[in-house]
Amino acid sequence: MSSSPQVAASERSTAVLSALAFFFVLTSYYIVRPVRDQLSGAVGSSQLPLFYGATFVAMLLLTPVFGAMVARFPRKRLLGWSYCFFIACLIAFVPAFLAQARIGARLLGVVFFVWVSVFNLFVVSLFWSFMADIFDSVQARSTFPLIALGGMAGAVFGPMVTSVLVGLLGVAPLLVVSAAMLGGALLVLLRLSSHDAAGRAKQAEEAIGGSLWAGVRELWSRPFLRYMAILMVLGDGIGTLAYALVADYAKAHFHTAASRTAFYAHMDLAVNMLGALLQISLTRWLLTRWGAAWGLVLPALVNVALLVMVVFAGHGAVTLFGFTVPLLAMVMVVTRGYAYGMTKPAVDALYTRVPRETRYKGKNFVETAVWRFGDLVVTSGVSALGKLGMGVAGMALIGAGISGVATWVAQRAGHSPDLLPEGRPAPPARPAASRAS
């Protein structure tokens, strides 16, 4: 049955507002991200296991907290409280960054690294859970790439703002700019929170309910979540390997917080320009014509090709847009560009085909605790292999094998037997009296 003109207009309006909200969200995040990364660049890869270990512990502790909030509060209140909390935190961090030289990059790095990961849980990941709640699976395949493109515009704009302002204002005032952008996102999301893409308001004020540990439990009981967890560890490991080695490069070549922040902002700009190009030229066509599974498989194949290239070229350098950068930095740019420009919209389109509780709790557990566990394993492995004398080529060869496995897992995830059929809405949550507490 074709949509009525009123429903179609409502869908277009919701998609435009969603893209605008995601623009503000990622502008805020990509102003904060180079500020975080300059701290890892100040200490080098040797301290990254500490950063990621602390983050992993924090994610495990916060999983039941997030689960309890999702279970008890309707999405409008959850969005409002979460975003307001992080706006306040951004302002509170300003004095700490003004005193970075006295506090030390290691201590401030651990605290801020953990906080940015919590930011990802309650801001970025919650945004996509919300999107999976207001669009069905058919709408998602055509709409999510457009929403992600709005985010990519913010992801390009954020590093540009950082590159321009860090030299004029310094690092600390950037947090105030980030807070302002997050406030803009909150205003748009509150406007969206009362209606879905078809103008329905029924679920807007319903709490999801269920167990606060549902995200952990469903990881073992739901095949789709298991595939996504394995894919998160395997796929993100390649980017984390490049990130660790680029951190050593930044430590050796950039000696001030402002210069490191600018370097990482330029890296983020290259990543997000590639992601935006993919959104415009390939991703939406691939997802609508061939399905979301191919949006997972193709990036894994690209990773295999990149790492085979590193096996033969090692520490070589390449020239991109007139800038000479390490080959590993190029690997990080391409890997993350595909992750944000193709894998992410494909993953979020698949999450429209699972129950609401899985979208919020299971999805967020995979994208935070499991993600940071993978980071911890990879950075610890890089450190151990380096101490054993293994060079970049050897690590790249291992990474290529891992990416080959990730290709198979991606194909399985896109055709998991527990995914709902295309276009069928997720079943409603059980009545509160029958839910596990």
KAHUZI-V264850 format. One record per residue. RES is the residue in one small letter. SS is DSSP state (a for helix, b for strand, c for the rest). PHI is phi in degrees with one decimal (NA if undefined). D_CENTER is the distance of its C-alpha to the mean C-alpha in Angstrom with 1 decimal. Layout:
BEGIN
res-><RES | RES>
ss-><SS | SS>
phi-><PHI | PHI>
d_center-><D_CENTER | D_CENTER>
END
This chain:
BEGIN
res-><m | s | s | s | p | q | v | a | a | s | e | r | s | t | a | v | l | s | a | l | a | f | f | f | v | l | t | s | y | y | i | v | r | p | v | r | d | q | l | s | g | a | v | g | s | s | q | l | p | l | f | y | g | a | t | f | v | a | m | l | l | l | t | p | v | f | g | a | m | v | a | r | f | p | r | k | r | l | l | g | w | s | y | c | f | f | i | a | c | l | i | a | f | v | p | a | f | l | a | q | a | r | i | g | a | r | l | l | g | v | v | f | f | v | w | v | s | v | f | n | l | f | v | v | s | l | f | w | s | f | m | a | d | i | f | d | s | v | q | a | r | s | t | f | p | l | i | a | l | g | g | m | a | g | a | v | f | g | p | m | v | t | s | v | l | v | g | l | l | g | v | a | p | l | l | v | v | s | a | a | m | l | g | g | a | l | l | v | l | l | r | l | s | s | h | d | a | a | g | r | a | k | q | a | e | e | a | i | g | g | s | l | w | a | g | v | r | e | l | w | s | r | p | f | l | r | y | m | a | i | l | m | v | l | g | d | g | i | g | t | l | a | y | a | l | v | a | d | y | a | k | a | h | f | h | t | a | a | s | r | t | a | f | y | a | h | m | d | l | a | v | n | m | l | g | a | l | l | q | i | s | l | t | r | w | l | l | t | r | w | g | a | a | w | g | l | v | l | p | a | l | v | n | v | a | l | l | v | m | v | v | f | a | g | h | g | a | v | t | l | f | g | f | t | v | p | l | l | a | m | v | m | v | v | t | r | g | y | a | y | g | m | t | k | p | a | v | d | a | l | y | t | r | v | p | r | e | t | r | y | k | g | k | n | f | v | e | t | a | v | w | r | f | g | d | l | v | v | t | s | g | v | s | a | l | g | k | l | g | m | g | v | a | g | m | a | l | i | g | a | g | i | s | g | v | a | t | w | v | a | q | r | a | g | h | s | p | d | l | l | p | e | g | r | p | a | p | p | a | r | p | a | a | s | r | a | s>
ss-><c | c | c | c | a | a | a | a | a | a | a | a | a | a | a | a | a | a | a | a | a | a | a | a | a | a | a | a | a | a | a | a | a | a | a | a | a | a | a | a | a | a | a | c | a | a | a | a | a | a | a | a | a | a | a | a | a | a | a | a | a | a | a | a | a | a | a | a | a | a | a | a | c | c | a | a | a | a | a | a | a | a | a | a | a | a | a | a | a | a | a | a | a | a | a | a | a | a | c | a | a | a | a | c | a | a | a | a | a | a | a | a | a | a | a | a | a | a | a | a | a | a | a | a | a | a | a | a | a | a | a | a | a | a | c | c | a | a | a | a | a | a | a | a | a | a | a | a | a | a | a | a | a | a | a | a | a | a | a | a | a | a | a | a | a | a | a | a | a | c | c | c | c | a | a | a | a | a | a | a | a | a | a | a | a | a | a | a | a | a | a | a | c | c | c | c | c | c | c | c | c | c | c | c | c | c | c | c | c | c | c | c | c | a | a | a | a | a | a | a | a | c | a | a | a | a | a | a | a | a | a | a | a | a | a | a | a | a | a | a | a | a | a | a | a | a | a | a | a | a | a | a | a | c | c | c | a | a | a | a | a | a | a | a | a | a | a | a | a | a | a | a | a | a | a | a | a | a | a | a | a | a | a | a | a | a | a | a | a | a | c | a | a | a | a | a | a | a | a | a | a | a | a | a | a | a | a | a | a | a | a | a | a | c | c | c | b | b | b | b | c | c | b | b | b | b | a | a | a | a | a | a | a | a | a | a | a | a | a | a | a | a | a | a | a | a | a | a | a | a | a | a | a | c | c | a | a | a | a | a | a | a | a | a | a | a | a | a | a | a | a | a | a | a | a | a | a | a | a | a | a | a | a | a | a | a | a | c | c | c | c | a | a | a | a | a | a | a | a | a | a | a | a | a | a | a | a | a | a | a | a | a | a | a | c | c | c | c | c | c | c | c | c | c | c | c | c | c | c | c | c | a | a | a | c | c | c>
phi-><NA | -77.2 | -74.9 | -71.9 | -58.0 | -65.6 | -66.3 | -61.2 | -64.7 | -64.2 | -63.1 | -63.5 | -62.9 | -64.1 | -64.8 | -65.3 | -64.5 | -64.1 | -63.5 | -65.1 | -61.0 | -69.9 | -58.2 | -66.4 | -60.1 | -76.7 | -61.2 | -59.7 | -65.6 | -81.8 | -80.6 | -71.8 | -60.0 | -63.6 | -63.3 | -67.2 | -67.4 | -65.9 | -71.7 | -68.5 | -66.9 | -73.8 | -107.7 | 83.4 | -69.7 | -62.6 | -95.9 | -63.1 | -57.2 | -64.9 | -59.6 | -72.3 | -64.1 | -63.1 | -65.6 | -62.7 | -61.7 | -61.4 | -65.3 | -63.4 | -70.1 | -87.7 | -55.9 | -67.1 | -64.5 | -63.8 | -59.9 | -66.4 | -65.0 | -63.3 | -67.7 | -98.9 | -111.8 | -66.4 | -63.7 | -63.2 | -70.0 | -62.0 | -61.8 | -60.9 | -66.3 | -63.1 | -67.8 | -63.1 | -61.1 | -75.5 | -62.9 | -64.2 | -64.1 | -58.4 | -65.2 | -68.1 | -77.8 | -56.3 | -61.1 | -64.1 | -75.5 | -66.1 | -107.3 | -57.2 | -62.7 | -80.4 | -72.0 | 101.1 | -65.7 | -68.8 | -67.7 | -64.0 | -63.2 | -60.5 | -63.4 | -73.5 | -60.0 | -62.9 | -63.5 | -63.7 | -68.5 | -66.5 | -55.6 | -61.2 | -64.0 | -90.2 | -115.7 | -71.8 | -67.8 | -62.9 | -57.0 | -72.7 | -62.0 | -63.8 | -62.4 | -66.3 | -84.7 | -104.5 | -119.0 | -87.0 | -66.7 | -67.6 | -61.0 | -63.3 | -64.3 | -95.2 | -92.6 | -60.8 | -59.8 | -71.3 | -64.0 | -62.5 | -65.9 | -59.8 | -64.0 | -62.2 | -60.5 | -67.3 | -69.8 | -82.6 | -66.1 | -58.1 | -61.9 | -64.2 | -59.9 | -63.0 | -60.1 | -76.7 | -82.4 | -63.6 | -73.3 | -89.8 | -108.9 | 92.8 | -77.4 | -58.0 | -62.9 | -61.2 | -66.2 | -67.6 | -62.3 | -60.7 | -61.9 | -63.5 | -65.8 | -66.2 | -63.4 | -62.8 | -61.5 | -62.0 | -60.7 | -69.4 | -66.2 | -65.2 | -65.8 | -80.7 | -68.6 | -89.3 | -141.4 | -93.5 | -66.6 | -104.3 | 84.9 | -86.3 | -116.4 | -59.2 | -88.1 | -59.4 | -108.8 | -96.9 | -71.9 | -75.2 | 73.7 | 83.9 | -80.0 | -71.3 | -100.0 | -58.6 | -61.3 | -72.3 | -63.5 | -70.4 | -59.8 | -90.2 | -99.9 | -111.7 | -54.7 | -59.7 | -66.0 | -62.8 | -60.7 | -66.2 | -66.2 | -63.5 | -64.6 | -61.5 | -66.0 | -70.5 | -69.2 | -71.4 | -59.1 | -66.8 | -64.4 | -68.3 | -59.2 | -64.4 | -62.0 | -63.1 | -74.0 | -68.5 | -60.7 | -65.5 | -61.9 | -64.5 | -62.4 | -77.3 | -110.2 | -126.5 | -116.7 | -128.6 | -61.8 | -66.4 | -68.3 | -67.6 | -61.4 | -63.8 | -60.0 | -68.9 | -64.3 | -64.1 | -61.7 | -62.1 | -61.8 | -63.6 | -58.3 | -78.5 | -65.9 | -63.4 | -59.8 | -64.7 | -61.7 | -63.5 | -61.2 | -73.5 | -102.9 | -134.4 | -62.0 | -62.6 | -62.2 | -65.0 | -69.4 | -76.3 | -88.6 | -114.0 | 99.4 | -66.3 | -57.6 | -69.2 | -69.7 | -95.3 | -73.1 | -59.7 | -60.2 | -64.4 | -65.5 | -61.9 | -61.5 | -59.3 | -62.9 | -62.5 | -72.9 | -62.1 | -62.7 | -66.7 | -55.8 | -89.6 | -99.9 | 61.5 | -84.9 | -59.0 | -115.3 | -131.0 | -109.5 | -124.3 | 53.1 | 86.4 | -108.2 | -91.3 | -132.1 | -60.3 | -57.3 | -64.7 | -66.0 | -64.4 | -59.8 | -63.8 | -62.6 | -69.0 | -60.3 | -73.7 | -59.9 | -69.0 | -62.4 | -82.2 | -88.2 | -135.4 | -61.6 | -60.7 | -62.5 | -67.3 | -61.3 | -69.0 | -65.5 | -67.4 | -69.9 | -70.7 | -104.0 | -130.0 | -62.5 | -58.9 | -60.6 | -67.9 | -60.1 | -89.9 | -83.2 | -63.4 | -59.2 | -69.1 | -65.5 | -63.0 | -84.5 | -126.0 | -64.2 | -65.2 | -57.7 | -72.5 | -62.6 | -61.3 | -59.9 | -62.5 | -63.2 | -66.9 | -65.4 | -66.6 | -65.3 | -60.6 | -62.7 | -67.4 | -66.1 | -63.1 | -67.4 | -82.3 | 94.5 | -76.0 | -91.2 | -61.9 | -62.2 | -63.6 | -64.5 | -64.8 | -63.7 | -62.5 | -62.6 | -63.0 | -63.4 | -63.2 | -66.1 | -62.6 | -64.3 | -61.5 | -61.8 | -65.7 | -62.4 | -61.2 | -64.2 | -65.8 | -62.8 | -68.8 | -126.1 | -61.9 | -68.7 | -93.2 | -73.4 | -66.9 | -59.9 | -56.4 | 84.5 | -88.8 | -68.1 | -65.5 | -63.3 | -65.3 | -65.4 | -67.4 | -56.4 | -56.8 | -67.9 | -100.6 | -83.3 | -71.1 | -93.5>
d_center-><35.3 | 34.2 | 32.4 | 34.7 | 34.4 | 33.4 | 30.5 | 29.4 | 29.6 | 27.5 | 24.8 | 24.8 | 24.8 | 21.9 | 19.8 | 20.8 | 20.1 | 16.6 | 15.9 | 17.5 | 15.5 | 12.1 | 13.9 | 14.8 | 11.4 | 9.8 | 13.2 | 13.2 | 10.0 | 11.1 | 14.5 | 13.5 | 11.5 | 14.7 | 16.7 | 14.9 | 15.1 | 18.8 | 19.5 | 18.4 | 20.4 | 23.3 | 23.6 | 22.6 | 21.1 | 23.8 | 22.1 | 18.6 | 19.6 | 20.7 | 17.5 | 15.4 | 18.3 | 18.5 | 14.8 | 15.3 | 18.5 | 17.1 | 14.5 | 17.6 | 19.6 | 17.3 | 16.7 | 20.2 | 20.0 | 17.0 | 18.9 | 22.1 | 20.7 | 19.4 | 22.8 | 24.9 | 23.6 | 23.3 | 20.1 | 21.7 | 22.6 | 19.3 | 17.4 | 20.2 | 20.5 | 16.9 | 16.5 | 20.0 | 19.4 | 16.6 | 18.8 | 21.6 | 19.7 | 18.9 | 22.6 | 23.7 | 21.9 | 24.0 | 27.1 | 25.4 | 24.2 | 27.6 | 29.0 | 26.5 | 29.6 | 31.3 | 28.5 | 27.3 | 24.0 | 23.8 | 24.2 | 22.2 | 19.5 | 19.3 | 19.3 | 16.7 | 14.3 | 14.5 | 14.4 | 11.2 | 9.5 | 11.5 | 10.4 | 6.8 | 8.9 | 11.4 | 10.0 | 6.6 | 6.8 | 10.5 | 10.6 | 9.7 | 12.1 | 14.5 | 14.3 | 15.1 | 17.9 | 19.6 | 19.5 | 21.2 | 20.3 | 22.6 | 21.4 | 17.7 | 18.5 | 20.1 | 18.2 | 14.5 | 14.7 | 16.6 | 14.2 | 11.4 | 14.2 | 14.7 | 11.2 | 11.9 | 15.2 | 13.7 | 11.5 | 14.9 | 16.9 | 15.1 | 15.9 | 19.3 | 20.1 | 19.3 | 21.4 | 24.3 | 24.3 | 23.8 | 27.2 | 28.8 | 27.5 | 26.1 | 22.8 | 23.4 | 24.1 | 20.6 | 19.4 | 21.8 | 20.5 | 16.9 | 18.5 | 20.5 | 17.6 | 15.9 | 19.4 | 19.6 | 16.5 | 18.2 | 21.4 | 20.2 | 18.3 | 21.6 | 23.5 | 21.4 | 21.4 | 25.0 | 24.9 | 23.1 | 23.2 | 26.9 | 27.9 | 28.2 | 27.9 | 28.8 | 25.6 | 24.5 | 26.4 | 26.2 | 24.5 | 22.9 | 25.0 | 25.2 | 24.7 | 22.4 | 21.8 | 21.1 | 17.6 | 19.2 | 22.2 | 20.7 | 18.8 | 22.4 | 24.0 | 21.8 | 21.7 | 18.6 | 16.5 | 18.2 | 17.4 | 13.6 | 13.9 | 15.9 | 13.8 | 10.7 | 13.3 | 15.0 | 12.5 | 10.3 | 13.8 | 14.8 | 12.3 | 13.1 | 16.7 | 16.7 | 14.9 | 17.7 | 20.4 | 19.4 | 19.5 | 23.1 | 23.8 | 22.6 | 24.8 | 27.7 | 27.6 | 26.4 | 28.4 | 27.3 | 24.2 | 24.5 | 24.8 | 21.8 | 19.7 | 21.0 | 20.4 | 16.7 | 16.6 | 18.4 | 16.1 | 13.0 | 15.5 | 16.5 | 13.0 | 12.4 | 16.0 | 15.7 | 12.8 | 15.1 | 18.0 | 16.6 | 16.0 | 19.5 | 21.3 | 20.0 | 17.1 | 18.8 | 22.1 | 20.8 | 19.2 | 22.2 | 24.8 | 23.7 | 21.1 | 17.5 | 18.5 | 19.1 | 15.6 | 14.7 | 18.0 | 18.3 | 15.3 | 16.7 | 20.1 | 19.0 | 17.8 | 21.2 | 23.0 | 21.3 | 22.0 | 25.6 | 26.0 | 25.1 | 27.5 | 30.3 | 29.3 | 28.0 | 27.5 | 28.6 | 27.5 | 26.8 | 27.4 | 24.8 | 26.1 | 28.8 | 26.7 | 27.3 | 24.3 | 24.0 | 23.3 | 20.6 | 18.9 | 19.3 | 17.8 | 14.6 | 14.7 | 15.4 | 13.1 | 9.9 | 11.7 | 12.2 | 8.8 | 7.5 | 11.1 | 12.2 | 10.4 | 7.7 | 10.7 | 12.9 | 11.1 | 11.0 | 14.6 | 15.6 | 14.6 | 17.2 | 19.7 | 19.5 | 21.0 | 19.6 | 19.6 | 17.4 | 14.9 | 14.5 | 15.6 | 15.0 | 11.6 | 10.4 | 12.5 | 11.1 | 7.4 | 8.9 | 12.4 | 12.5 | 9.5 | 11.5 | 14.6 | 13.8 | 13.2 | 16.5 | 18.3 | 17.5 | 18.4 | 21.4 | 22.4 | 22.3 | 24.4 | 26.8 | 27.2 | 27.9 | 30.5 | 32.1 | 32.5 | 30.0 | 29.0 | 26.1 | 27.7 | 28.0 | 24.4 | 23.4 | 25.8 | 24.3 | 20.8 | 22.4 | 23.8 | 20.5 | 19.0 | 22.1 | 21.6 | 18.0 | 19.6 | 21.9 | 19.4 | 17.3 | 20.6 | 21.5 | 18.3 | 18.9 | 22.5 | 22.2 | 25.4 | 24.0 | 22.1 | 24.1 | 25.9 | 24.6 | 25.4 | 26.5 | 25.0 | 23.8 | 26.7 | 27.2 | 26.6 | 29.7 | 32.1 | 31.4 | 34.7 | 33.7 | 30.2 | 29.7 | 29.5>
END
